[in-house]
């Protein structure tokens, strides 16, 4: 296991854009039909852990965009398939790459502002979760909105009942907080997040 972690860390140091893209793409596995929630923890906490590396901390907006691009390429593949199904195959690259590249612009400032205004630890996790939720809200309302792949959608129907009190954006905030909690560098914070949800 230690060897795998070292190889992963070396890959992230050598190819930071590819690592950010893969972390974003990996996060899609916590949505339907997989519902494998630990992947969200690996993806988001891994991202916040890697931005502490010197090579990552000098360009957080760029790596935030790459994370968002991977996140949306994996989550919006169906749009290209829908275009092909209705005979608009020549628009498929827009579904595969154009829309994800645009939507990644909502994600890029999250990482950049988080790095600029916080230090590693609980405050960084809280700021990242808050900014992620604000970006999800903006993405859901700007230009008539596209609230697809909100982190709150990852849960089963039992947990989704919380949306009656919190709304989907409130549940997304709590979910993102859980996902980044393992990057807090404390033992109590992740446990508190898990107990709360």
SVG drawing of the C-alpha trace seen along z (x, -y; Angstrom):
<svg xmlns="http://www.w3.org/2000/svg" viewBox="-39 -35 47 37">
<polyline fill="none" stroke="black" stroke-width="0.4" points="0.0,0.0 2.8,-2.3 4.4,-1.8 1.1,-2.7 0.8,-5.9 4.4,-6.9 3.9,-6.1 0.7,-8.2 2.4,-11.1 5.3,-10.9 2.8,-10.9 1.0,-14.0 4.4,-15.8 5.4,-14.9 2.1,-15.4 -0.1,-17.7 -2.6,-18.5 -3.2,-14.9 -3.5,-14.1 -6.1,-16.9 -8.0,-15.7 -8.0,-12.1 -9.1,-13.1 -12.0,-15.0 -12.9,-12.2 -12.7,-9.7 -15.2,-11.6 -18.0,-10.6 -18.0,-7.1 -19.9,-8.4 -22.9,-9.3 -25.6,-6.9 -25.5,-4.2 -22.3,-3.4 -23.0,-5.4 -19.5,-4.6 -19.2,-7.5 -15.6,-6.8 -14.4,-7.9 -15.6,-11.4 -13.4,-11.4 -10.4,-10.2 -11.1,-12.7 -11.7,-15.9 -9.4,-15.3 -6.8,-14.1 -7.1,-17.4 -6.8,-19.5 -3.8,-17.4 -2.0,-17.7 -2.3,-21.5 0.0,-21.6 2.8,-20.4 5.0,-23.2 4.5,-22.4 0.7,-22.6 0.5,-25.6 1.9,-28.0 -1.0,-27.5 -4.1,-26.6 -6.6,-28.2 -5.2,-26.1 -5.3,-22.8 -8.8,-23.7 -9.9,-24.0 -8.3,-20.7 -10.1,-19.1 -13.4,-20.6 -12.7,-19.5 -12.3,-15.9 -15.3,-16.2 -17.6,-17.3 -16.0,-15.2 -16.9,-12.1 -20.3,-13.4 -21.5,-14.8 -20.5,-12.0 -24.2,-11.3 -24.7,-14.6 -22.4,-13.6 -24.3,-10.2 -27.6,-12.1 -26.4,-14.2 -25.3,-11.2 -28.6,-9.5 -30.6,-12.4 -28.2,-12.5 -26.1,-15.5 -22.9,-13.5 -20.9,-16.6 -21.7,-18.3 -20.4,-15.5 -17.1,-17.2 -19.1,-20.1 -20.7,-17.6 -17.5,-15.8 -15.2,-18.8 -16.9,-22.1 -19.5,-22.1 -17.1,-20.5 -14.4,-23.1 -17.0,-25.9 -18.4,-24.5 -14.9,-23.9 -14.6,-27.7 -17.0,-27.6 -14.6,-25.2 -11.2,-27.0 -11.7,-29.9 -12.7,-27.5 -9.2,-26.0 -7.5,-29.3 -9.4,-31.3 -9.1,-28.5 -5.3,-28.4 -5.1,-32.2 -7.2,-32.8 -6.5,-29.8 -3.8,-27.6 -3.9,-23.7 -6.3,-22.4 -9.9,-22.7 -10.3,-26.3 -9.2,-25.3 -11.7,-22.5 -14.5,-24.8 -13.6,-27.5 -13.4,-25.0 -16.8,-23.4 -18.4,-26.8 -16.9,-28.0 -17.9,-24.7 -21.5,-25.2 -21.5,-28.8 -20.2,-27.6 -22.8,-24.9 -25.5,-27.4 -24.1,-29.8 -23.9,-26.9 -27.5,-26.1 -28.7,-29.6 -26.3,-31.5 -27.5,-31.4 -30.7,-29.7 -28.8,-27.1 -27.4,-23.6 -27.5,-22.0 -26.1,-18.7 -23.8,-16.6 -24.4,-18.4 -22.6,-16.7 -25.9,-16.3 -27.2,-13.9 -24.8,-11.2 -26.9,-9.9 -29.6,-7.3 -33.3,-8.3 -33.2,-8.1 -30.5,-10.8 -32.0,-12.8 -35.0,-13.4 -32.8,-16.0 -33.4,-18.2 -36.9,-18.9 -35.2,-20.9 -31.8,-21.9 -32.5,-22.1 -30.2,-20.3 -27.5,-23.0 -27.4,-22.6 -27.0,-18.9 -24.3,-19.5 -22.5,-21.7 -22.6,-19.0 -21.5,-16.4 -18.6,-18.4 -17.6,-19.1 -17.5,-15.4 -15.5,-14.8 -12.8,-17.3 -12.8,-16.5 -10.0,-14.0 -7.7,-16.7 -8.2,-18.7 -5.1,-17.1 -7.1,-16.4 -8.7,-13.2 -11.8,-14.7 -13.1,-16.7 -13.8,-13.8 -15.5,-11.9 -17.7,-14.9 -18.7,-15.2 -19.5,-11.5 -21.6,-11.6 -23.4,-14.7 -24.5,-13.1"/>
</svg>
